[in-house]
Amino acid sequence: MGIRKKLAMEIARSMYKIQTSGYPLSQLFWECTQRCNFACIHCGSDCKVDSHIKDMPFEDFRKALESIRRESDVSRLTVNITGGEPLVRKDLEVCGRAIYDMGIAWGIVTNGWLLTEDRFRSLLKAGIHGMTISLDGIGEVHDWMRGRKGAYERAVDAISMVCRFNQAAMQSRPCLGFSALKPTDAVAFDVVTCVNKRSLEQLQELKEVLVGSGVKRWRLFTIFPVGRALEYPELQMDREEFRRLMLFIKETRKEGLIDAEYACEGFLGDYEGDVRNHFFTCQAGITVGSVLADGSISACASIRSDYTQGNIYDGDDFMEVWKTRFQPYRDRTWMYKDACAKCKYFRWCQGGAMHLRDSDGNLIFCHLDRLK
């Protein structure tokens, strides 16, 4: 790694410490359900059509929001509603509108199957602020990942619909039955892709589909071996394939047709600064928190090991937990062991992303190791 990049990472590290002092909560994930209409082979939470964990009533989640609102400026907070598949909840718009009426922005992460024009209108009326749709490959590859035939076509249709709406909104033109739109009516939107051995060969074609649909932002990530993903070795890329992915993202960013970036999954050594809009940091428990379907208070929704810090059903107040129980996320010197203790990049990596640690704190795998 060159001296310029090291200096840039040092500057970014200093700015990060200033910006995150006091641990300002900026993103809150709400796992509103563990029900899902798909059976994705890479699902970290092993969601099913009928989950033994019931959907969390909004009034229970509201208590967490009220706790946050008493302690901080919620105008800087975004609630990301996840699952499972959030659109299986018929009261999703009611929940979203209640969040909006509290002065908090909200969005969803969806597979797109249930995102019809009528449903999209309903979400817009409920004040939805952002949306992420998953698209993991072309045609049968996406359907294979998602465990449902026709999933690709439905996802592409949903993506195109949101892009058409945003284009119309930015130009103050009528769209989807709305006669008066302002530039602020556009929905913050991106597409996320889980790259694997099969979809790696389709990335160029997939990029063309997204650019042709009008997608402006594209996040790509790889799968860590947890949950259902353990059963499918095709999901895990080898060193050469992972490097190919980095080179693809780097070249795509140079083209400038779409803002592509690798997700915040791990430290990438020489590729830092080239494949993301920022240098690596793990925001879990620092600016990112979550409330899971069973009431657990945690951090990033990707974390499936036992790093929950409390539970709203045990009477825990969210902000009290946020202020006093998140030390494992905020002081990561405990990660300075085993291979990490021998790594010259620990200063910038800080042990990597929390979701890549098991319940005993051991590293599941290292992104930097895959690039050596």
Stockholm file with secondary structure:
# STOCKHOLM 1.0

chainA/1-372         MGIRKKLAMEIARSMYKIQTSGYPLSQLFWECTQRCNFACIHCGSDCKVDSHIKDMPFEDFRKALESIRRESDVSRLTVNITGGEPLVRKDLEVCGRAIYDMGIAWGIVTNGWLLTEDRFRSLLKAGIHGMTISLDGIGEVHDWMRGRKGAYERAVDAISMVCRFNQAAMQSRPCLGFSALKPTDAVAFDVVTCVNKRSLEQLQELKEVLVGSGVKRWRLFTIFPVGRALEYPELQMDREEFRRLMLFIKETRKEGLIDAEYACEGFLGDYEGDVRNHFFTCQAGITVGSVLADGSISACASIRSDYTQGNIYDGDDFMEVWKTRFQPYRDRTWMYKDACAKCKYFRWCQGGAMHLRDSDGNLIFCHLDRLK
#=GR chainA/1-372 SS CCHHHHHHHHHHHHHHHHHTTTCCCCEEEEECCCBCSCCCTTCSSCCBSSCSSCCCCHHHHHHHHHHHHHHSCGGGCEEEEESSCGGGCTTHHHHHHHHHHTTCEEEEEECSTTCCHHHHHHHHHTTCCEEEEECCSSTHHHHHHHTSTTHHHHHHHHHHHHHHHHHHHHTTCCBTTBSCCCGGGSCEEEEEEEECHHHHTTHHHHHHHHHHHTCCEEEEEECCSCGGGGGCGGGCCCHHHHHHHHHHHHHHHHHTSSEEEECSSSCCGGGTTTSSSSCCCCCBTTTEEEECTTSEEESCTTCCSSCCCEEGGGTCCHHHHHHHSCHHHHCGGGGCSHHHHTCTTHHHHTTCCGGGBCTTSCBSCCHHHHTC
#=GC SS_cons         CCHHHHHHHHHHHHHHHHHTTTCCCCEEEEECCCBCSCCCTTCSSCCBSSCSSCCCCHHHHHHHHHHHHHHSCGGGCEEEEESSCGGGCTTHHHHHHHHHHTTCEEEEEECSTTCCHHHHHHHHHTTCCEEEEECCSSTHHHHHHHTSTTHHHHHHHHHHHHHHHHHHHHTTCCBTTBSCCCGGGSCEEEEEEEECHHHHTTHHHHHHHHHHHTCCEEEEEECCSCGGGGGCGGGCCCHHHHHHHHHHHHHHHHHTSSEEEECSSSCCGGGTTTSSSSCCCCCBTTTEEEECTTSEEESCTTCCSSCCCEEGGGTCCHHHHHHHSCHHHHCGGGGCSHHHHTCTTHHHHTTCCGGGBCTTSCBSCCHHHHTC
//
